[in-house]
Every structure is written in C-alpha cells, then in structure tokens.
C-alpha cells in the first residue's frame, strides 16, 4: 500500500511537472519569439490542394487580374526583348509554395536585362540572390518595383551565392564598357560576409543558369509528412522561445573581416572614380535572424540581445567602411521594423528570400534615398 501511494504521488508529480514545462515554454514562445508556428503551417497545409492551385496559377498565364506576375509565355513578356535563354528554379517546392521562379536571361546569363543596358544605364544593381529577387517572378521582383517607383533604368547584376569580393569582380568585368551614373550595392546581413577576397578565384564566373529547351510548368511536389517529421517540427516549436532566452547567455564573434571588406570597397571606389561615377550607394538589408526577434522590442530587451549586438556591430562596420570610401550608406532596417509583423516579408514568415511584399518594402526604402 505504501509503495502504491509513492507511485501515485510520483505519477501526479510527473504530470504536474510536465504540464508546467509545456506552459512555461508556450509563454516563452508568445512573448519572446516572433517566429511563426511551424506546427500549424505543416499540419494545416493541404498539400494536394496547394499542388493543384500552383499548376492553375502558372498555366493560367495572367488571364485575370488576380495573377500578380508576368509569365514568360505572355506576348507582353516576349516583347521585352531579353536575348538569353529561359531559366527556371525549383522555388515552388522549396520556398514560396505558389509557383516556380522562371525568367529569361540576358546575353550573359543575368536576370531580365535588355542588351542595351550594358551600353547605357542609370544605375547598376549589384548583390546576391536578394538583388536577383530569387523566388519572385516579374513584376514582383526588386527591379520591377524600382522601375515602377522611379524614372531610372537599371542593369541588374545580382548573382546567387556571391559575397562582396566576387560582386566587385562581376561589376568590374561586365560594366567596364558600360556608361552608367550610379552603383547600388546591396549588402545582405544574413551571409554577405562569408567569402573573403583571398579565398575566391579572381576569374569571373558567370551566373550558373538552368536553361531549358521546353517550358514545362508541371510541378512535382514531394512533401511526405511522416510522424517523425511532425514530431521534430512540434519539438522545434516547443523549445523555440526558450532558445531565444538561452541566447542571452551566449557570446557571438565578429562576422565581418573589416580589413578585407575595406580593401574590396576601396578597390571598388577607385574603379568607380576612374569611370567618374559619383552616385555610390551601399544598401544594408536586415536578415531574417534580426527581424525574427522583433518581439523583444516590446520588452525593452532587443538591444541587449547578444545576437542583435553582433548584427548591429556588423552593420556599423559596413557603415563605417561605406562612409570611409565615399559611399552613401542606406539602412533599410527601419522600413521593415515599422511593419506590424516584420516577418511578413518572407515566404511563410520563415528564413527564405523575400516575397513580393518584401521586395516592395526594399524598393520603397531605396527609392526614398536615391530620388531625394
């Protein structure tokens, strides 16, 4: 009888602790974590319906005004006069969940530039996949937004997976004979500091593109939601808020090799001076990591979070270097933090590229700076 009482009390103690554990973690999620509920996203998503909807969206080819992108099959698109091949990327299954990224390249493989832009442009856009507007079709991409909001012309040299050093080489190589008035150089806080100039080949690598001979809009969507997968998603959500709290006790290293970055920016400045380019901008794009912690602002804890301190140090180093070599530094961060939910600029609010709304916000931030 005594043993039964012990087991009985231990069982209810265990249940009480378990319930308390869940409540504490849920409260932490609500107040600390701005990240979305992965479990709801995965569990409530009707993937078969999504597959059908995606194929309808792509095959309908803008027959109604509800379709907000321009298909490469449209006569309107064909009249734009891009001279390269058709490039496609499997964003539909990987990232945005609505349609494949598909566009025509220019003669060198960059996205949707007419050949004339290599002769004469107002501005050159330089950066990584955020500049190329991965996973958003025309006219929701960054360049299309800028064309609508300004009277300038743009040559887009954005290339996936590049950092500042390789971007400098791309500009120097492809714009050597181009007459242009200004450079808009994007720095994405999430990863544009990873490759150093002494680690990359000095030989220019053109964009790697997936050219297709036949345009096939059929989408293969392989989402198998096993019990183990659902458990992992559920557990990741459970501990998410606690992980934000734990990071207050973690130290972070400097992300930018400032001396190497300064060297490349200095080289870029000299190249632009030789071409008599006076309009020089470095545009700072905040990362998903920074925006996902926006709820800490309400608790007056944001500026004290070690990861935010790390990212702010990165931004300050980029800003100081930009100013040192005659670039105007454009910080777009406040444009995103002014939104009710800063994560709404990402697909599913997850760590992806910007959606159409995100590129619109980035375009607005840039437009206000280059037109004033």
Helices and strands as residue ranges (DSSP letters): H 2-32, H 38-44, H 47-60, H 75-78, E 86-89, H 91-91, I 92-96, E 101-104, G 115-118, E 120-126, H 129-132, H 142-149, E 154-156, H 164-174, E 179-188, G 197-199, H 227-238, H 240-246, G 247-249, H 258-274, E 279-285, H 288-291, G 294-297, G 302-304, H 306-324, E 328-331, H 333-337, G 342-345, G 347-349, H 356-370
